[in-house]
């Protein structure tokens, strides 16, 4: 399923372009069944002319359950926050509101968007640097801020003992 | 020291780390806290007290020192910056 992009941040020139087939090495928190479905990518063009791909791979029992526990307005808010932060991040490679996850399980750089101002939602994503010459942003989880550690325990080597 | 104090992520501005997130376990409960430097505090703390989201430490480079600072800070002082985590 392709992402529903907020149109105010981007030009309207976008369309389904590619699919990416991940392996279990790319997304080691998923089982073989969960990883085998390709991820459709949407080509996004920023107002500046920069382009990137975006896709969604929120999969796996735990991560889907956390995403599905959000109310509809929370999901929409998380989606808006995520896309509003992507232009600067894609163009500059950084944003003060985007945190790079330490010791991720995926070989791809793993991040989450954590907007300032008491925002209660987090969106986690991978950045792939070269998909047909363009960066690709793949959403892998979305949660309330009170569920950040459960997400990180899935996607990174955050300590697990309890 | 806290039962767990682990750096979990960092944010950068250009090549300079502007904030770090730490996973803390205090008296059996899990929390996340954002720490920032005095130079970058304005990016994370926006005026109103309820919007002060990052705890200021002197130096962001050494996670061991940051954990030591956090463990030496009274819980009541840390509390506004802590995000309690649900059981996982």
gemmi code that builds the backbone of each chain (N, CA, C; Angstrom):
import gemmi

chains = {
    "A": [
        ("UNK", (0.846, -1.189, 0.000), (0.000, 0.000, 0.000), (0.880, 1.238, 0.000)),
        ("UNK", (0.612, 2.172, -0.888), (1.434, 3.381, -0.938), (0.974, 4.376, 0.121)),
        ("UNK", (1.862, 5.313, 0.410), (1.561, 6.296, 1.438), (0.642, 7.388, 0.904)),
        ("UNK", (-0.183, 7.913, 1.798), (-1.024, 9.046, 1.457), (-0.275, 10.311, 1.865)),
        ("UNK", (0.366, 10.983, 0.921), (1.249, 12.090, 1.253), (0.468, 13.376, 1.463)),
        ("UNK", (0.833, 14.163, 2.465), (0.197, 15.472, 2.614), (0.668, 16.385, 1.494)),
        ("UNK", (-0.251, 16.907, 0.718), (0.144, 17.573, -0.522), (0.812, 18.917, -0.291)),
        ("UNK", (0.612, 19.548, 0.893), (1.154, 20.890, 1.069), (2.678, 20.920, 1.124)),
        ("UNK", (3.307, 19.803, 1.461), (4.767, 19.800, 1.581), (5.455, 19.496, 0.259)),
        ("UNK", (4.710, 19.053, -0.706), (5.345, 18.514, -1.907), (4.639, 19.002, -3.158)),
        ("UNK", (5.366, 18.967, -4.240), (4.728, 19.114, -5.547), (3.827, 17.907, -5.786)),
        ("UNK", (2.949, 18.046, -6.721), (2.024, 16.949, -6.986), (2.612, 15.875, -7.905)),
        ("UNK", (3.822, 16.111, -8.378), (4.424, 15.121, -9.289), (4.927, 13.928, -8.503)),
        ("UNK", (4.140, 12.926, -8.408), (4.541, 11.713, -7.713), (3.741, 10.556, -8.296)),
        ("UNK", (4.262, 9.411, -8.136), (3.543, 8.272, -8.686), (4.232, 6.992, -8.289)),
        ("UNK", (3.518, 5.903, -8.424), (4.140, 4.622, -8.102), (5.271, 4.357, -9.076)),
        ("UNK", (6.418, 3.992, -8.554), (7.563, 3.882, -9.426), (8.211, 2.510, -9.353)),
        ("UNK", (8.397, 2.017, -8.172), (9.193, 0.819, -7.979), (8.621, 0.009, -6.834)),
        ("UNK", (9.078, -1.203, -6.745), (8.865, -2.004, -5.535), (10.239, -2.407, -5.038)),
        ("UNK", (10.336, -2.600, -3.738), (11.596, -3.089, -3.200), (11.320, -4.402, -2.468)),
        ("UNK", (12.184, -5.359, -2.695), (12.042, -6.657, -2.035), (13.084, -6.749, -0.924)),
        ("UNK", (12.629, -6.641, 0.304), (13.548, -6.777, 1.429), (13.825, -8.247, 1.715)),
        ("UNK", (14.929, -8.492, 2.422), (15.248, -9.835, 2.895), (15.164, -9.834, 4.427)),
        ("UNK", (15.301, -11.013, 5.017), (15.303, -11.086, 6.486), (16.518, -10.390, 7.096)),
        ("UNK", (17.585, -10.261, 6.318), (18.737, -9.503, 6.827), (18.412, -8.024, 6.917)),
        ("UNK", (17.603, -7.526, 5.996), (17.220, -6.107, 6.016), (16.293, -5.796, 7.187)),
        ("UNK", (15.354, -6.689, 7.435), (14.317, -6.465, 8.457), (14.279, -7.686, 9.377)),
        ("UNK", (15.324, -7.880, 10.199), (15.448, -9.150, 10.930), (14.402, -9.386, 12.017)),
        ("UNK", (13.578, -8.394, 12.311), (12.513, -8.597, 13.311), (11.288, -9.254, 12.684)),
        ("UNK", (11.295, -9.424, 11.362), (10.163, -10.050, 10.683), (10.479, -11.500, 10.353)),
        ("UNK", (9.418, -12.318, 10.287), (9.643, -13.691, 9.830), (9.579, -13.737, 8.291)),
        ("UNK", (9.835, -14.893, 7.733), (9.948, -15.000, 6.270), (8.658, -14.601, 5.566)),
        ("UNK", (7.524, -14.996, 6.149), (6.231, -14.650, 5.550), (6.016, -13.142, 5.553)),
        ("UNK", (6.411, -12.523, 6.671), (6.156, -11.084, 6.820), (7.041, -10.245, 5.903)),
        ("UNK", (8.201, -10.786, 5.547), (9.143, -9.992, 4.757), (8.965, -10.231, 3.259)),
        ("UNK", (8.251, -11.287, 2.868), (8.301, -11.670, 1.452), (7.472, -10.766, 0.534)),
        ("UNK", (6.498, -10.053, 1.109), (5.685, -9.146, 0.287), (6.514, -7.914, -0.090)),
        ("UNK", (6.661, -7.591, -1.379), (7.452, -6.407, -1.756), (6.815, -5.120, -1.219)),
        ("UNK", (7.648, -4.092, -1.043), (7.163, -2.798, -0.551), (7.062, -1.842, -1.737)),
        ("UNK", (5.849, -1.379, -2.088), (5.731, -0.406, -3.171), (6.360, 0.921, -2.761)),
        ("UNK", (7.054, 1.539, -3.670), (7.668, 2.834, -3.397), (6.952, 3.908, -4.202)),
        ("UNK", (6.782, 5.048, -3.584), (6.208, 6.207, -4.263), (7.323, 7.205, -4.514)),
        ("UNK", (7.404, 7.694, -5.721), (8.408, 8.715, -6.033), (7.848, 10.077, -5.642)),
        ("UNK", (8.601, 10.793, -4.798), (8.161, 12.103, -4.320), (9.118, 13.160, -4.850)),
        ("UNK", (8.572, 14.256, -5.334), (9.396, 15.376, -5.781), (9.157, 16.556, -4.856)),
        ("UNK", (10.228, 17.055, -4.244), (10.107, 18.209, -3.358), (9.976, 19.484, -4.187)),
        ("UNK", (9.524, 20.551, -3.526), (9.379, 21.828, -4.232), (10.704, 22.293, -4.812)),
        ("UNK", (11.809, 21.896, -4.147), (13.139, 22.277, -4.629), (13.556, 21.489, -5.872)),
        ("UNK", (12.837, 20.447, -6.172), (13.214, 19.592, -7.295), (13.871, 18.290, -6.863)),
        ("UNK", (14.330, 18.216, -5.596), (14.924, 16.963, -5.102), (13.866, 15.855, -5.111)),
        ("UNK", (14.352, 14.648, -5.338), (13.430, 13.511, -5.402), (13.859, 12.430, -4.427)),
        ("UNK", (12.879, 11.696, -3.953), (13.192, 10.515, -3.153), (12.008, 9.555, -3.228)),
        ("UNK", (12.266, 8.329, -2.782), (11.193, 7.335, -2.710), (10.710, 7.201, -1.273)),
        ("UNK", (9.464, 6.872, -1.117), (8.935, 6.600, 0.212), (8.054, 5.354, 0.141)),
        ("UNK", (8.119, 4.560, 1.205), (7.299, 3.356, 1.265), (7.008, 3.002, 2.711)),
        ("UNK", (6.149, 2.027, 2.901), (5.761, 1.640, 4.252), (5.865, 0.131, 4.434)),
        ("UNK", (6.578, -0.265, 5.484), (6.711, -1.691, 5.814), (6.480, -1.869, 7.312)),
        ("UNK", (5.337, -1.379, 7.774), (4.959, -1.583, 9.178), (4.383, -2.992, 9.268)),
        ("UNK", (5.218, -3.922, 9.664), (4.857, -5.339, 9.638), (5.332, -6.013, 10.921)),
        ("UNK", (4.858, -7.224, 11.104), (5.219, -7.979, 12.301), (4.165, -7.753, 13.361)),
        ("UNK", (3.910, -8.801, 14.153), (2.803, -8.781, 15.111), (2.902, -7.588, 16.071)),
        ("UNK", (4.057, -7.417, 16.668), (4.217, -6.383, 17.687), (4.070, -4.980, 17.090)),
        ("UNK", (4.786, -4.735, 15.991), (4.784, -3.388, 15.416), (3.418, -3.046, 14.809)),
        ("UNK", (2.762, -4.011, 14.194), (1.423, -3.751, 13.663), (0.434, -3.488, 14.791)),
        ("UNK", (0.604, -4.242, 15.877), (-0.299, -4.054, 17.011), (-0.139, -2.647, 17.610)),
        ("UNK", (1.104, -2.176, 17.726), (1.324, -0.828, 18.272), (0.758, 0.237, 17.328)),
        ("UNK", (0.958, 0.047, 16.025), (0.429, 1.022, 15.055), (-1.097, 1.005, 15.063)),
        ("UNK", (-1.668, -0.197, 15.147), (-3.131, -0.307, 15.102), (-3.799, 0.192, 16.385)),
        ("UNK", (-3.008, 0.325, 17.451), (-3.599, 0.819, 18.706), (-3.806, 2.332, 18.689)),
        ("UNK", (-3.251, 3.005, 17.677), (-3.443, 4.455, 17.584), (-4.857, 4.768, 17.109)),
        ("UNK", (-5.404, 5.859, 17.655), (-6.695, 6.328, 17.146), (-6.463, 6.917, 15.757)),
        ("UNK", (-7.569, 7.060, 14.989), (-7.433, 7.537, 13.618), (-6.753, 8.901, 13.565)),
        ("UNK", (-7.131, 9.796, 14.502), (-6.530, 11.143, 14.447), (-5.052, 11.109, 14.838)),
        ("UNK", (-4.690, 10.154, 15.697), (-3.266, 10.005, 16.044), (-2.469, 9.523, 14.834)),
        ("UNK", (-3.017, 8.571, 14.107), (-2.343, 8.070, 12.897), (-2.156, 9.194, 11.889)),
        ("UNK", (-3.201, 9.996, 11.712), (-3.108, 11.111, 10.766), (-2.065, 12.121, 11.216)),
        ("UNK", (-2.059, 12.406, 12.519), (-1.095, 13.377, 13.054), (0.339, 12.859, 12.871)),
        ("UNK", (0.542, 11.578, 13.172), (1.879, 10.992, 13.017), (2.319, 11.062, 11.560)),
        ("UNK", (1.384, 10.779, 10.669), (1.684, 10.823, 9.234), (2.087, 12.232, 8.808)),
        ("UNK", (1.343, 13.232, 9.268), (1.670, 14.623, 8.912), (3.042, 15.011, 9.441)),
        ("UNK", (3.293, 14.669, 10.723), (4.593, 15.026, 11.323), (5.733, 14.371, 10.568)),
        ("UNK", (5.533, 13.108, 10.230), (6.560, 12.356, 9.508), (6.891, 13.052, 8.184)),
        ("UNK", (5.860, 13.314, 7.395), (6.122, 13.895, 6.077), (6.593, 15.336, 6.153)),
        ("UNK", (6.155, 16.059, 7.168), (6.626, 17.449, 7.280), (8.111, 17.517, 7.577)),
        ("UNK", (8.676, 16.475, 8.205), (10.103, 16.488, 8.541), (10.978, 15.931, 7.421)),
        ("UNK", (10.383, 15.227, 6.468), (11.210, 14.548, 5.471), (11.950, 15.466, 4.498)),
        ("UNK", (11.349, 16.571, 4.023), (12.095, 17.395, 3.058), (13.469, 17.843, 3.572)),
        ("UNK", (13.518, 18.430, 4.770), (14.810, 18.874, 5.323), (15.754, 17.701, 5.511)),
        ("UNK", (15.213, 16.593, 6.010), (16.061, 15.437, 6.303), (16.651, 14.856, 5.023)),
        ("UNK", (15.821, 14.738, 3.997), (16.306, 14.154, 2.746), (17.336, 15.073, 2.094)),
        ("UNK", (17.081, 16.380, 2.158), (17.984, 17.311, 1.475), (19.272, 17.541, 2.256)),
        ("UNK", (19.191, 17.589, 3.600), (20.380, 17.924, 4.405), (21.047, 16.704, 5.032)),
        ("UNK", (20.289, 15.627, 5.200), (20.823, 14.451, 5.890), (20.673, 14.524, 7.391)),
        ("UNK", (20.038, 15.570, 7.893), (19.831, 15.694, 9.339), (18.627, 16.588, 9.609)),
        ("UNK", (18.136, 16.478, 10.821), (17.096, 17.365, 11.341), (17.181, 17.248, 12.849)),
        ("UNK", (17.028, 18.349, 13.554), (17.147, 18.283, 15.024), (16.039, 17.431, 15.643)),
        ("UNK", (14.980, 17.166, 14.896), (13.868, 16.365, 15.408), (13.932, 14.908, 14.946)),
        ("UNK", (14.980, 14.533, 14.229), (15.094, 13.152, 13.757), (16.289, 12.491, 14.424)),
        ("UNK", (16.002, 11.409, 15.159), (17.015, 10.735, 15.972), (17.478, 9.449, 15.283)),
        ("UNK", (18.784, 9.310, 15.230), (19.427, 8.145, 14.627), (19.550, 7.045, 15.688)),
        ("UNK", (18.948, 5.899, 15.432), (18.904, 4.812, 16.422), (20.280, 4.157, 16.551)),
        ("UNK", (20.738, 4.008, 17.788), (21.996, 3.319, 18.074), (21.803, 1.803, 17.901)),
        ("UNK", (22.778, 1.171, 17.310), (22.830, -0.282, 17.234), (21.543, -0.903, 16.660)),
        ("UNK", (21.141, -0.471, 15.469), (19.908, -1.047, 14.887), (20.125, -2.487, 14.440)),
        ("UNK", (19.057, -3.244, 14.372), (19.167, -4.619, 13.870), (19.318, -4.632, 12.345)),
        ("UNK", (18.700, -3.674, 11.674), (18.820, -3.599, 10.224), (20.190, -3.035, 9.850)),
        ("UNK", (20.762, -3.494, 8.736), (22.001, -2.862, 8.278), (21.775, -1.454, 7.751)),
        ("UNK", (20.513, -1.073, 7.529), (20.207, 0.274, 7.039), (20.087, 1.240, 8.208)),
        ("UNK", (20.499, 2.485, 7.963), (20.387, 3.520, 8.996), (18.923, 3.633, 9.434)),
        ("UNK", (18.723, 3.675, 10.735), (17.378, 3.622, 11.316), (17.151, 4.885, 12.159)),
        ("UNK", (16.002, 5.489, 12.004), (15.725, 6.782, 12.639), (14.314, 6.794, 13.223)),
        ("UNK", (14.069, 7.796, 14.087), (12.677, 8.111, 14.405), (12.480, 9.610, 14.457)),
        ("UNK", (11.265, 10.013, 14.110), (10.889, 11.425, 14.164), (10.316, 11.696, 15.539)),
        ("UNK", (10.868, 12.705, 16.192), (10.447, 13.045, 17.548), (10.269, 14.562, 17.599)),
        ("UNK", (9.126, 15.053, 17.161), (8.941, 16.504, 17.109), (8.957, 17.134, 18.500)),
        ("UNK", (9.467, 18.338, 18.588), (9.480, 19.058, 19.870), (8.064, 19.566, 20.184)),
        ("UNK", (7.890, 20.013, 21.423), (6.611, 20.612, 21.793), (5.609, 19.625, 22.362)),
        ("UNK", (6.099, 18.593, 23.012), (5.185, 17.694, 23.715), (4.380, 16.781, 22.810)),
        ("UNK", (4.830, 16.578, 21.574), (4.114, 15.681, 20.653), (4.228, 14.251, 21.166)),
        ("UNK", (3.119, 13.530, 21.109), (3.054, 12.228, 21.776), (3.286, 11.035, 20.847)),
        ("UNK", (3.708, 11.277, 19.614), (3.811, 10.194, 18.632), (5.217, 10.086, 18.061)),
        ("UNK", (5.566, 8.888, 17.672), (6.881, 8.632, 17.083), (6.698, 7.814, 15.811)),
        ("UNK", (7.446, 8.161, 14.779), (7.456, 7.374, 13.548), (8.887, 6.926, 13.285)),
        ("UNK", (9.050, 5.633, 13.064), (10.376, 5.025, 12.890), (10.552, 4.657, 11.420)),
        ("UNK", (11.758, 4.874, 10.911), (11.961, 4.588, 9.485), (13.407, 4.228, 9.192)),
        ("UNK", (13.588, 3.589, 8.018), (14.923, 3.300, 7.492), (15.221, 4.290, 6.384)),
        ("UNK", (16.496, 4.612, 6.234), (16.908, 5.389, 5.069), (17.854, 4.530, 4.230)),
        ("UNK", (17.439, 4.275, 2.989), (18.285, 3.552, 2.035), (18.850, 4.600, 1.087)),
        ("UNK", (20.150, 4.563, 0.876), (20.773, 5.692, 0.186), (20.662, 5.654, -1.329)),
        ("UNK", (20.528, 4.489, -1.911), (20.609, 4.460, -3.361), (19.666, 3.419, -3.957)),
        ("UNK", (18.458, 3.840, -4.196), (17.498, 2.994, -4.910), (17.298, 3.662, -6.275)),
        ("UNK", (17.863, 3.060, -7.271), (17.856, 3.662, -8.615), (18.364, 5.102, -8.562)),
        ("UNK", (19.407, 5.319, -7.764), (20.041, 6.640, -7.719), (19.401, 7.632, -6.770)),
        ("UNK", (18.352, 7.237, -6.069), (17.672, 8.167, -5.158), (17.595, 7.569, -3.754)),
        ("UNK", (17.529, 8.436, -2.726), (17.293, 7.898, -1.383), (15.870, 7.363, -1.257)),
        ("UNK", (15.712, 6.409, -0.353), (14.372, 5.868, -0.078), (14.143, 5.869, 1.427)),
        ("UNK", (12.962, 6.298, 1.819), (12.562, 6.336, 3.221), (11.479, 5.273, 3.409)),
        ("UNK", (11.728, 4.327, 4.311), (10.787, 3.223, 4.518), (10.297, 3.252, 5.955)),
        ("UNK", (9.023, 3.567, 6.126), (8.440, 3.577, 7.474), (8.339, 2.148, 7.990)),
        ("UNK", (8.784, 1.931, 9.238), (8.741, 0.568, 9.783), (7.908, 0.461, 11.058)),
        ("UNK", (7.614, 1.613, 11.694), (6.804, 1.559, 12.922), (6.254, 2.941, 13.223)),
        ("UNK", (5.134, 2.955, 13.920), (4.595, 4.205, 14.453), (3.976, 3.869, 15.803)),
        ("UNK", (4.214, 4.745, 16.773), (3.719, 4.433, 18.121), (3.523, 5.707, 18.926)),
        ("UNK", (2.839, 5.553, 20.051), (2.832, 6.633, 21.041), (4.207, 6.694, 21.692)),
        ("UNK", (4.528, 7.863, 22.268), (5.861, 8.004, 22.854), (6.040, 7.061, 24.052)),
        ("UNK", (4.955, 6.642, 24.657), (5.048, 5.714, 25.787), (5.361, 4.286, 25.345)),
        ("UNK", (5.385, 4.070, 24.025), (5.723, 2.741, 23.489), (7.028, 2.746, 22.698)),
        ("UNK", (7.828, 3.762, 22.943), (9.079, 3.858, 22.181), (10.028, 2.688, 22.492)),
        ("UNK", (10.143, 2.333, 23.749), (11.062, 1.236, 24.117), (10.591, -0.104, 23.542)),
        ("UNK", (9.288, -0.439, 23.624), (8.860, -1.678, 22.966), (9.195, -1.709, 21.476)),
        ("UNK", (9.071, -0.570, 20.784), (9.455, -0.558, 19.362), (10.959, -0.764, 19.225)),
        ("UNK", (11.729, -0.041, 20.037), (13.190, -0.145, 19.918), (13.697, -1.550, 20.241)),
        ("UNK", (12.980, -2.241, 21.126), (13.392, -3.618, 21.439), (13.179, -4.539, 20.236)),
        ("UNK", (12.244, -4.181, 19.363), (12.047, -4.960, 18.138), (13.118, -4.642, 17.096)),
        ("UNK", (13.415, -3.364, 16.917), (14.208, -2.942, 15.746), (15.659, -2.625, 16.063)),
        ("UNK", (16.032, -2.653, 17.355), (17.426, -2.364, 17.722), (17.846, -3.327, 18.826)),
        ("UNK", (19.101, -3.220, 19.208), (19.608, -4.117, 20.256), (19.525, -3.460, 21.633)),
        ("UNK", (18.487, -2.670, 21.820), (18.198, -2.102, 23.132), (18.045, -3.223, 24.158)),
        ("UNK", (18.534, -2.962, 25.365), (18.528, -4.027, 26.382), (17.134, -4.582, 26.623)),
        ("UNK", (17.069, -5.877, 26.849), (15.776, -6.545, 26.883), (15.374, -7.070, 28.256)),
        ("UNK", (16.332, -7.156, 29.184), (15.985, -7.837, 30.432), (14.938, -7.060, 31.224)),
        ("UNK", (14.084, -7.755, 31.860), (13.068, -7.148, 32.717), (12.799, -8.083, 33.869)),
    ],
    "B": [
        ("UNK", (24.153, 4.411, 40.338), (23.731, 4.444, 38.925), (22.342, 3.806, 38.804)),
        ("UNK", (21.637, 4.207, 37.730), (20.323, 3.602, 37.495), (20.463, 2.153, 37.039)),
        ("UNK", (19.368, 1.392, 37.203), (19.403, -0.045, 36.853), (19.753, -0.226, 35.375)),
        ("UNK", (19.180, 0.625, 34.509), (19.589, 0.688, 33.110), (19.793, 2.156, 32.765)),
        ("UNK", (20.870, 2.451, 32.095), (21.072, 3.772, 31.499), (21.789, 3.507, 30.181)),
        ("UNK", (21.057, 3.598, 29.090), (21.605, 3.226, 27.784), (21.269, 4.300, 26.752)),
        ("UNK", (22.273, 4.747, 26.032), (22.028, 5.677, 24.927), (21.312, 4.912, 23.823)),
        ("UNK", (20.186, 5.453, 23.338), (19.429, 4.722, 22.320), (19.389, 5.430, 20.976)),
        ("UNK", (19.650, 6.747, 20.957), (19.577, 7.466, 19.682), (20.169, 8.863, 19.857)),
        ("UNK", (20.547, 9.451, 18.726), (21.021, 10.842, 18.795), (20.543, 11.622, 17.584)),
        ("UNK", (20.407, 12.929, 17.796), (20.034, 13.834, 16.701), (21.231, 14.720, 16.402)),
        ("UNK", (21.372, 15.085, 15.135), (22.501, 15.919, 14.724), (22.028, 17.153, 13.983)),
        ("UNK", (22.839, 18.184, 14.085), (22.685, 19.344, 13.222), (24.002, 19.450, 12.475)),
        ("UNK", (23.928, 19.318, 11.168), (25.134, 19.092, 10.368), (25.880, 17.913, 10.994)),
        ("UNK", (27.136, 18.062, 11.393), (27.826, 16.894, 11.942), (27.926, 16.937, 13.465)),
        ("UNK", (27.191, 17.835, 14.079), (27.301, 18.016, 15.527), (26.084, 17.416, 16.221)),
        ("UNK", (26.329, 16.594, 17.237), (25.214, 16.007, 17.987), (24.523, 17.103, 18.803)),
        ("UNK", (23.221, 17.200, 18.607), (22.460, 18.244, 19.295), (21.648, 17.696, 20.462)),
        ("UNK", (21.367, 16.404, 20.461), (20.586, 15.792, 21.553), (20.787, 14.283, 21.512)),
        ("UNK", (20.565, 13.666, 22.648), (20.602, 12.205, 22.716), (19.411, 11.725, 23.531)),
        ("UNK", (18.910, 10.552, 23.155), (17.876, 9.905, 23.961), (18.512, 8.767, 24.757)),
        ("UNK", (18.131, 8.680, 26.010), (18.602, 7.597, 26.878), (17.415, 6.805, 27.403)),
        ("UNK", (17.658, 5.506, 27.529), (16.695, 4.585, 28.137), (17.131, 4.414, 29.594)),
        ("UNK", (16.233, 4.772, 30.497), (16.537, 4.662, 31.931), (15.583, 3.670, 32.577)),
        ("UNK", (16.076, 2.881, 33.497), (15.188, 2.115, 34.387), (15.465, 2.584, 35.799)),
        ("UNK", (14.412, 3.121, 36.415), (14.520, 3.648, 37.773), (13.476, 2.941, 38.626)),
        ("UNK", (13.939, 2.279, 39.662), (13.063, 1.527, 40.565), (12.096, 0.633, 39.777)),
        ("UNK", (12.641, -0.067, 38.782), (11.865, -1.057, 38.030), (10.999, -0.491, 36.929)),
        ("UNK", (10.963, 0.833, 36.782), (10.130, 1.428, 35.734), (11.013, 1.996, 34.623)),
        ("UNK", (10.531, 1.821, 33.384), (11.303, 2.265, 32.225), (10.888, 3.664, 31.778)),
        ("UNK", (11.880, 4.445, 31.400), (11.649, 5.814, 30.936), (12.577, 6.118, 29.768)),
        ("UNK", (12.193, 7.136, 28.995), (13.121, 7.742, 28.039), (13.321, 9.188, 28.448)),
        ("UNK", (14.563, 9.628, 28.339), (14.861, 11.028, 28.607), (15.718, 11.558, 27.465)),
        ("UNK", (15.406, 12.772, 27.030), (16.234, 13.454, 26.035), (17.174, 14.402, 26.771)),
        ("UNK", (18.445, 14.334, 26.403), (19.400, 15.295, 26.961), (19.949, 16.131, 25.814)),
        ("UNK", (20.265, 17.367, 26.130), (20.833, 18.259, 25.120), (21.923, 19.105, 25.760)),
        ("UNK", (22.658, 19.818, 24.935), (23.719, 20.689, 25.450), (23.164, 22.099, 25.624)),
        ("UNK", (23.834, 22.932, 26.403), (23.364, 24.322, 26.551), (23.250, 25.024, 25.193)),
        ("UNK", (24.174, 24.695, 24.276), (24.179, 25.361, 22.952), (22.939, 25.016, 22.128)),
        ("UNK", (22.406, 23.818, 22.341), (21.280, 23.373, 21.508), (19.949, 23.358, 22.251)),
        ("UNK", (19.966, 23.805, 23.504), (18.751, 23.694, 24.331), (17.568, 24.430, 23.711)),
        ("UNK", (17.835, 25.545, 23.032), (16.736, 26.328, 22.465), (15.947, 25.540, 21.410)),
        ("UNK", (16.571, 24.527, 20.827), (15.886, 23.722, 19.801), (14.847, 22.787, 20.412)),
        ("UNK", (15.061, 22.427, 21.661), (14.210, 21.397, 22.280), (13.330, 21.941, 23.395)),
        ("UNK", (13.698, 23.081, 23.924), (12.939, 23.653, 25.040), (12.353, 24.981, 24.596)),
        ("UNK", (11.029, 24.985, 24.445), (10.395, 26.129, 23.803), (9.628, 26.998, 24.784)),
        ("UNK", (10.325, 27.646, 25.677), (9.687, 28.663, 26.514), (8.861, 28.128, 27.659)),
        ("UNK", (7.630, 27.693, 27.355), (6.725, 27.246, 28.410), (7.307, 26.046, 29.149)),
        ("UNK", (7.081, 26.028, 30.463), (7.692, 24.961, 31.260), (7.248, 23.567, 30.802)),
        ("UNK", (5.959, 23.467, 30.403), (5.467, 22.136, 30.007), (6.057, 21.695, 28.663)),
        ("UNK", (6.705, 22.642, 27.971), (7.314, 22.280, 26.687), (8.818, 22.048, 26.818)),
        ("UNK", (9.332, 22.104, 28.051), (10.751, 21.826, 28.266), (10.950, 20.328, 28.136)),
        ("UNK", (11.421, 19.901, 26.988), (11.442, 18.468, 26.737), (12.814, 17.830, 26.891)),
        ("UNK", (13.846, 18.644, 27.047), (15.188, 18.063, 27.108), (15.932, 18.539, 28.357)),
        ("UNK", (16.584, 17.589, 28.990), (17.375, 17.866, 30.188), (18.775, 18.317, 29.728)),
        ("UNK", (19.228, 19.421, 30.276), (20.495, 19.983, 29.803), (21.670, 19.398, 30.582)),
        ("UNK", (22.632, 18.885, 29.825), (23.884, 18.409, 30.421), (25.034, 19.201, 29.783)),
        ("UNK", (26.164, 19.217, 30.465), (27.263, 20.051, 29.983), (27.891, 19.541, 28.704)),
        ("UNK", (27.981, 18.206, 28.581), (28.763, 17.633, 27.490), (28.036, 16.391, 26.961)),
        ("UNK", (27.757, 16.388, 25.668), (26.990, 15.267, 25.091), (27.866, 14.127, 24.598)),
        ("UNK", (29.174, 14.291, 24.673), (30.038, 13.324, 23.989), (30.177, 11.989, 24.730)),
        ("UNK", (30.097, 12.010, 26.038), (30.422, 10.811, 26.808), (29.174, 10.245, 27.498)),
        ("UNK", (28.625, 9.126, 26.984), (27.401, 8.579, 27.579), (27.576, 8.122, 29.033)),
        ("UNK", (28.794, 7.707, 29.383), (29.026, 7.267, 30.769), (28.866, 8.447, 31.724)),
        ("UNK", (29.438, 9.586, 31.327), (29.305, 10.780, 32.175), (27.861, 11.255, 32.239)),
        ("UNK", (27.156, 11.142, 31.111), (25.747, 11.554, 31.108), (24.953, 10.662, 32.060)),
        ("UNK", (25.202, 9.353, 32.006), (24.498, 8.436, 32.915), (24.827, 8.761, 34.369)),
        ("UNK", (26.078, 9.126, 34.608), (26.473, 9.495, 35.984), (25.716, 10.753, 36.430)),
        ("UNK", (25.660, 11.744, 35.533), (24.933, 12.983, 35.858), (23.463, 12.677, 36.147)),
        ("UNK", (22.867, 11.827, 35.315), (21.445, 11.510, 35.505), (21.223, 10.771, 36.827)),
        ("UNK", (22.176, 9.895, 37.168), (21.998, 9.127, 38.413), (22.194, 10.005, 39.650)),
        ("UNK", (22.954, 11.082, 39.479), (23.191, 11.983, 40.620), (22.125, 13.065, 40.740)),
        ("UNK", (21.228, 13.130, 39.751), (20.182, 14.155, 39.768), (18.952, 13.601, 40.481)),
        ("UNK", (18.419, 14.336, 41.459), (17.233, 13.825, 42.166), (16.086, 13.535, 41.206)),
        ("UNK", (15.333, 12.463, 41.496), (14.245, 12.027, 40.623), (13.258, 13.163, 40.350)),
        ("UNK", (12.965, 13.945, 41.383), (11.987, 15.021, 41.211), (12.432, 16.026, 40.165)),
        ("UNK", (13.753, 16.197, 40.071), (14.303, 17.132, 39.088), (14.255, 16.532, 37.668)),
        ("UNK", (14.392, 15.207, 37.608), (14.344, 14.540, 36.298), (12.916, 14.368, 35.800)),
        ("UNK", (11.983, 14.247, 36.746), (10.622, 13.814, 36.420), (9.993, 14.560, 35.228)),
        ("UNK", (10.108, 15.913, 35.138), (9.450, 16.594, 34.015), (9.986, 16.182, 32.644)),
        ("UNK", (11.157, 15.613, 32.622), (11.790, 15.266, 31.337), (11.633, 13.780, 30.990)),
        ("UNK", (11.036, 13.021, 31.889), (10.944, 11.574, 31.695), (9.650, 11.193, 30.979)),
        ("UNK", (9.757, 10.306, 30.007), (8.574, 9.718, 29.377), (8.473, 8.279, 29.836)),
        ("UNK", (7.453, 8.001, 30.656), (7.330, 6.633, 31.160), (6.912, 5.691, 30.028)),
        ("UNK", (7.501, 4.498, 30.034), (7.230, 3.508, 28.997), (6.280, 2.441, 29.516)),
        ("UNK", (5.400, 2.011, 28.614), (4.511, 0.916, 28.976), (5.303, -0.383, 28.977)),
        ("UNK", (4.777, -1.366, 29.671), (5.420, -2.687, 29.705), (5.551, -3.217, 28.293)),
        ("UNK", (6.692, -3.871, 28.011), (6.856, -4.401, 26.652), (6.887, -5.913, 26.698)),
    ],
}
model = gemmi.Model(1)
for chain_id, residues in chains.items():
    chain = gemmi.Chain(chain_id)
    for i, (resn, *xyz) in enumerate(residues, 1):
        res = gemmi.Residue()
        res.name, res.seqid = resn, gemmi.SeqId(i, " ")
        for name, pos in zip(("N", "CA", "C"), xyz):
            atom = gemmi.Atom()
            atom.name, atom.element = name, gemmi.Element(name[0])
            atom.pos, atom.b_iso = gemmi.Position(*pos), 0.0
            res.add_atom(atom)
        chain.add_residue(res)
    model.add_chain(chain)
structure = gemmi.Structure()
structure.add_model(model)
structure.setup_entities()
